[in-house]
């Protein structure tokens, strides 16, 4: 079988970073392939997800995701093939997705994985639009953002795994959609292929408020925030009455060692009576099947398009992760481990 190995390479969390992580935070080790226990699956990893939230797990502080200890195996969502099953629910050869490790082979609990159907979408899509990012977009926009036809929806990090799906669902909801992205190629993808009404290349704009005056002349009803920073500051000045803000991520601040103090924007919420709500997709775990079914239908019918940026080789997983902070990816960033 192509890609089969006699040992297991694993990435270890080697050192807590100060500021932006670098390769010193990672160490590649080789060990025996683990044996599954009762209720577990040994999965040969085909694709591995790298995500911005992982930066928070590198801190020695309490957060919504438990911090990694130095010496831990790096964890993340995977798609792979069952090699050995100690569960009646799955057989060898089945394709599944779940929370695994940065490794060639990963042990997954059978009751925590989901089956993968390659006839619906290619395997990497199950780490993006049909995985955690897609479900985050689905619940974050529809439940927290609560869009109405005619609303103007602004999405930061719009060309990423979550933001690109948010914008497309917003368009299906009858909204005007404005995206912030970091290159002309991303702007073109958003507007020419995904149907965004307009997009702003934040790296080429000096005045975000003026750019929003042009892109959203009627003000902003829903803001889906993946980024934070100056973009969010500018959006707060353009909110309409009863605006809704879904705070999904703050990648502009993930490498900050101190909390920056800047212009106070909360006064903008008083006159507009805007609502700001943090978003954790895990809060909707009992409804994941609903989201997966609907997203799968939209993908199958072509109502939602998606893209994955694929980095080949387990040895390049840290580079793929670090690339998230320089905006290397369009759509979902994944690492291909085996065929």
C-alpha positions as CSV (number, residue, x, y, z in Angstrom):
1,X,0.0,0.0,0.0
2,X,1.4,3.4,-1.0
3,X,2.6,5.5,1.9
4,X,2.8,2.6,4.4
5,X,5.7,3.0,6.9
6,X,7.3,0.7,9.4
7,X,7.7,3.4,12.0
8,X,5.8,6.5,13.0
9,X,7.1,10.1,12.7
10,X,5.6,12.5,15.3
11,X,5.9,16.2,15.7
12,X,6.5,17.2,19.3
13,X,5.9,20.6,20.9
14,X,9.4,21.4,21.9
15,X,9.5,24.9,23.2
16,X,7.0,27.7,24.1
17,X,7.5,30.6,21.7
18,X,7.8,34.2,22.6
19,X,6.0,36.3,20.0
20,X,5.8,34.6,16.6
21,X,6.6,30.9,16.6
22,X,9.5,29.5,14.7
23,X,11.0,26.1,14.1
24,X,12.5,26.0,17.6
25,X,9.0,25.2,18.8
26,X,8.9,21.9,17.0
27,X,10.8,18.6,17.1
28,X,10.3,15.6,14.8
29,X,10.7,12.2,16.5
30,X,10.4,8.7,15.2
31,X,8.8,6.0,17.2
32,X,7.0,2.6,16.9
33,X,3.5,2.6,15.4
34,X,1.1,2.6,18.3
35,X,-1.3,-0.2,19.0
36,X,-5.0,0.6,19.3
37,X,-6.9,-0.3,22.5
38,X,-10.5,-1.2,22.8
39,X,-12.7,1.4,21.2
40,X,-9.8,2.9,19.2
41,X,-8.8,3.1,15.6
42,X,-5.3,3.2,14.2
43,X,-5.5,5.6,11.3
44,X,-2.9,6.2,8.6
45,X,-3.1,10.0,8.2
46,X,-3.8,11.2,4.7
47,X,-4.2,14.9,5.4
48,X,-3.6,17.0,8.5
49,X,-5.1,20.3,9.4
50,X,-3.2,23.3,10.7
51,X,-5.2,26.1,12.2
52,X,-4.6,29.6,13.8
53,X,-6.2,28.5,17.1
54,X,-3.2,26.2,17.7
55,X,-1.1,29.3,18.5
56,X,-3.2,29.7,21.7
57,X,-2.4,26.2,22.8
58,X,1.3,27.1,22.8
59,X,0.7,29.5,25.6
60,X,0.9,28.4,29.3
61,X,-2.4,30.1,30.1
62,X,-5.9,29.0,30.5
63,X,-8.1,29.4,27.4
64,X,-11.0,27.6,25.7
65,X,-8.5,25.1,24.3
66,X,-6.3,23.3,26.8
67,X,-2.6,24.4,26.4
68,X,0.0,21.9,25.2
69,X,2.7,20.9,27.6
70,X,6.3,21.0,26.3
71,X,7.0,17.4,25.1
72,X,3.4,16.8,24.0
73,X,2.6,15.4,20.6
74,X,1.1,18.1,18.4
75,X,-2.6,17.6,17.9
76,X,-5.0,18.6,15.0
77,X,-7.8,17.4,12.9
78,X,-6.9,14.6,10.4
79,X,-8.5,12.7,7.6
80,X,-7.2,9.2,7.1
81,X,-7.7,5.5,6.5
82,X,-8.4,3.0,9.2
83,X,-5.5,0.5,9.3
84,X,-6.6,-1.4,12.4
85,X,-9.9,-1.2,14.2
86,X,-10.8,-2.2,17.8
87,X,-14.3,-1.0,17.3
88,X,-17.4,-2.6,15.7
89,X,-18.3,0.7,14.2
90,X,-15.4,0.9,11.7
91,X,-13.4,-1.6,9.6
92,X,-10.0,-1.5,8.1
93,X,-10.1,0.5,4.9
94,X,-12.7,3.0,6.1
95,X,-12.1,6.7,5.7
96,X,-12.7,8.8,8.8
97,X,-12.0,12.3,10.1
98,X,-11.4,13.3,13.7
99,X,-9.0,14.9,16.1
100,X,-5.6,13.2,15.8
101,X,-1.9,14.0,15.9
102,X,0.8,15.5,13.6
103,X,2.0,12.0,12.7
104,X,2.1,9.3,10.0
105,X,-0.3,7.2,12.1
106,X,-2.7,8.4,14.7
107,X,-4.9,6.7,17.4
108,X,-8.5,8.0,17.3
109,X,-11.4,7.1,19.5
110,X,-14.0,5.5,17.4
111,X,-16.9,7.3,19.1
112,X,-15.4,10.7,18.3
113,X,-14.7,10.3,14.5
114,X,-17.0,10.9,11.5
115,X,-17.1,8.9,8.3
116,X,-15.8,10.5,5.1
117,X,-17.4,10.1,1.7
118,X,-15.0,10.9,-1.1
119,X,-17.9,11.0,-3.6
120,X,-19.1,14.2,-1.9
121,X,-15.8,16.0,-1.9
122,X,-12.1,15.4,-2.0
123,X,-10.5,14.4,1.3
124,X,-9.0,17.8,2.2
125,X,-12.5,19.4,2.1
126,X,-13.3,17.4,5.3
127,X,-10.7,19.5,7.1
128,X,-12.2,22.7,5.7
129,X,-15.7,23.4,4.4
130,X,-17.0,20.0,5.6
131,X,-15.0,20.1,8.8
132,X,-14.6,22.4,11.8
133,X,-14.1,25.6,9.7
134,X,-17.2,25.0,7.7
135,X,-19.3,24.3,10.8
136,X,-17.8,27.4,12.5
137,X,-18.9,29.5,9.5
138,X,-22.4,27.9,9.5
139,X,-23.2,28.5,13.1
140,X,-21.3,31.7,13.5
141,X,-23.0,33.5,10.7
142,X,-26.5,32.0,11.0
143,X,-26.8,31.8,14.8
144,X,-24.6,34.7,16.0
145,X,-24.7,37.0,12.9
146,X,-28.4,36.3,12.3
147,X,-28.3,37.8,8.7
148,X,-31.4,39.1,7.0
149,X,-32.0,39.7,3.3
150,X,-30.6,43.1,2.4
151,X,-28.1,43.2,5.2
152,X,-24.5,44.2,4.6
153,X,-22.1,41.6,5.9
154,X,-18.4,42.3,6.3
155,X,-15.9,39.4,6.8
156,X,-12.3,39.8,7.9
157,X,-9.9,37.0,6.9
158,X,-12.4,36.4,4.1
159,X,-10.1,34.3,2.0
160,X,-9.4,31.8,4.8
161,X,-11.2,28.5,5.6
162,X,-13.9,30.1,7.7
163,X,-14.3,33.5,6.1
164,X,-14.7,32.1,2.6
165,X,-17.6,30.0,3.7
166,X,-19.2,32.8,5.8
167,X,-19.3,35.0,2.7
168,X,-21.0,32.4,0.5
169,X,-23.6,31.6,3.1
170,X,-24.3,35.3,3.5
171,X,-24.8,35.6,-0.2
172,X,-27.3,32.7,-0.1
173,X,-29.0,34.6,2.7
174,X,-29.6,37.6,0.4
175,X,-26.9,39.9,1.8
176,X,-24.4,42.3,0.4
177,X,-21.0,40.8,1.2
178,X,-17.7,42.6,1.7
179,X,-14.5,40.8,2.4
180,X,-11.0,41.8,3.7
181,X,-8.1,39.8,2.3
182,X,-4.4,40.2,2.0
183,X,-3.6,39.9,-1.8
184,X,-5.0,40.7,-5.2
185,X,-5.2,37.0,-5.9
186,X,-7.4,36.5,-2.8
187,X,-9.6,39.5,-3.7
188,X,-10.1,38.1,-7.2
189,X,-11.0,34.7,-5.8
190,X,-13.6,36.2,-3.5
191,X,-15.2,38.4,-6.1
192,X,-14.8,36.4,-9.3
193,X,-15.4,32.9,-8.0
194,X,-17.2,33.0,-4.6
195,X,-19.6,35.8,-5.4
196,X,-18.6,38.5,-2.8
197,X,-19.9,41.9,-3.9
198,X,-16.5,43.5,-3.3
199,X,-13.3,42.9,-1.4
200,X,-10.6,45.1,0.1
201,X,-6.9,44.2,-0.1
202,X,-6.0,45.4,3.4
203,X,-2.2,45.4,2.5
204,X,-2.8,48.0,-0.2
205,X,-5.1,50.3,1.8
206,X,-4.0,53.0,4.2
207,X,-7.5,54.2,5.4
208,X,-9.8,51.3,6.2
209,X,-12.6,53.6,7.2
210,X,-12.5,55.3,3.8
211,X,-12.4,51.9,2.1
212,X,-15.5,50.8,4.0
213,X,-17.3,54.0,3.0
214,X,-16.9,52.9,-0.6
215,X,-17.5,49.1,-0.1
216,X,-20.4,49.4,2.4
217,X,-22.0,52.9,1.8
218,X,-25.1,51.9,3.7
219,X,-23.2,50.9,6.8
220,X,-22.6,47.4,8.3
221,X,-25.2,45.1,9.8
222,X,-23.2,42.0,10.4
223,X,-19.4,41.7,11.1
224,X,-17.7,38.3,11.1
225,X,-14.4,39.0,12.8
226,X,-11.5,36.5,12.2
227,X,-8.7,39.1,12.5
228,X,-9.2,41.9,15.0
229,X,-6.7,44.9,15.0
230,X,-7.2,48.0,12.9
231,X,-9.7,46.4,10.5
232,X,-12.1,45.7,13.4
233,X,-11.5,49.2,14.8
234,X,-12.6,50.7,11.4
235,X,-15.7,48.4,11.2
236,X,-16.9,49.6,14.6
237,X,-17.2,53.1,13.3
238,X,-19.5,51.9,10.5
239,X,-22.0,49.8,12.4
240,X,-25.7,50.2,11.8
241,X,-28.5,50.1,14.4
242,X,-28.8,46.7,15.9
243,X,-25.7,45.4,14.2
244,X,-24.4,41.9,15.2
245,X,-20.7,41.1,15.6
246,X,-19.4,37.5,15.7
247,X,-15.9,37.3,17.2
248,X,-14.5,34.1,15.8
249,X,-10.7,34.8,15.8
250,X,-8.1,37.5,16.4
251,X,-5.2,36.3,14.4
252,X,-3.7,39.8,14.3
253,X,-3.0,39.5,18.1
254,X,-2.2,35.8,18.5
255,X,1.6,36.4,18.6
256,X,1.3,39.5,20.9
257,X,3.2,39.2,24.2
258,X,1.2,42.1,25.7
259,X,-2.4,43.3,25.2
260,X,-2.2,46.5,23.2
261,X,-4.2,49.5,24.4
262,X,-5.6,51.6,21.6
263,X,-8.6,53.8,20.7
264,X,-11.6,52.9,22.8
265,X,-14.3,51.6,20.4
266,X,-17.0,50.3,22.8
267,X,-18.7,53.7,22.7
268,X,-19.7,52.9,19.1
269,X,-21.9,50.2,20.5
270,X,-24.1,52.5,22.6
271,X,-25.9,54.5,19.9
272,X,-26.1,51.5,17.5
273,X,-27.1,49.0,20.3
274,X,-24.9,46.5,18.5
275,X,-24.3,43.1,19.9
276,X,-20.9,41.5,20.2
277,X,-20.7,37.8,20.8
278,X,-17.7,35.4,21.0
279,X,-18.0,32.3,19.0
280,X,-16.9,28.7,19.8
281,X,-18.1,26.1,17.5
282,X,-17.9,23.4,20.2
283,X,-21.0,25.0,21.8
284,X,-23.0,23.7,18.9
285,X,-21.6,20.1,19.1
286,X,-25.1,18.6,19.4
287,X,-26.0,20.1,16.0
288,X,-22.8,19.2,14.1
289,X,-24.7,16.6,12.0
290,X,-27.2,19.3,10.9
291,X,-24.4,21.6,9.7
292,X,-22.4,18.8,8.0
293,X,-25.5,17.6,6.1
294,X,-26.4,21.1,4.9
295,X,-22.8,22.0,4.0
296,X,-22.4,18.7,2.2
297,X,-25.5,19.5,0.2
298,X,-24.3,23.0,-0.7
299,X,-20.9,21.6,-1.8
300,X,-22.6,18.8,-3.9
301,X,-24.9,21.3,-5.7
302,X,-22.1,23.8,-6.2
303,X,-23.7,26.5,-4.1
304,X,-20.5,26.6,-2.0
305,X,-17.1,26.6,-3.6
306,X,-14.0,25.8,-1.6
307,X,-10.2,25.7,-2.0
308,X,-7.5,24.0,-0.1
309,X,-3.8,25.1,-0.1
310,X,-1.9,21.8,0.2
311,X,1.6,21.5,1.6
312,X,3.1,18.1,0.9
313,X,5.0,16.1,3.5
314,X,4.7,15.6,7.3
315,X,8.2,17.1,7.6
316,X,6.7,20.4,6.3
317,X,3.8,20.6,8.8
318,X,5.5,23.4,11.0
319,X,6.1,25.5,7.8
320,X,2.5,25.1,6.9
321,X,1.4,26.2,10.3
322,X,3.8,29.2,10.4
323,X,2.5,30.2,6.9
324,X,-0.9,31.0,8.4
325,X,0.5,34.1,10.1
326,X,1.9,35.5,6.8
327,X,-1.2,34.7,4.8
328,X,0.3,32.0,2.6
329,X,-2.9,30.1,2.2
330,X,-6.0,30.7,0.1
331,X,-8.9,28.8,1.7
332,X,-8.0,26.0,4.0
333,X,-4.3,25.2,4.8
334,X,-3.7,21.4,5.0
335,X,-0.7,19.1,5.0
336,X,-0.7,16.0,2.8
337,X,0.9,13.1,4.7
338,X,0.3,10.1,2.4
339,X,-1.5,9.0,-0.7
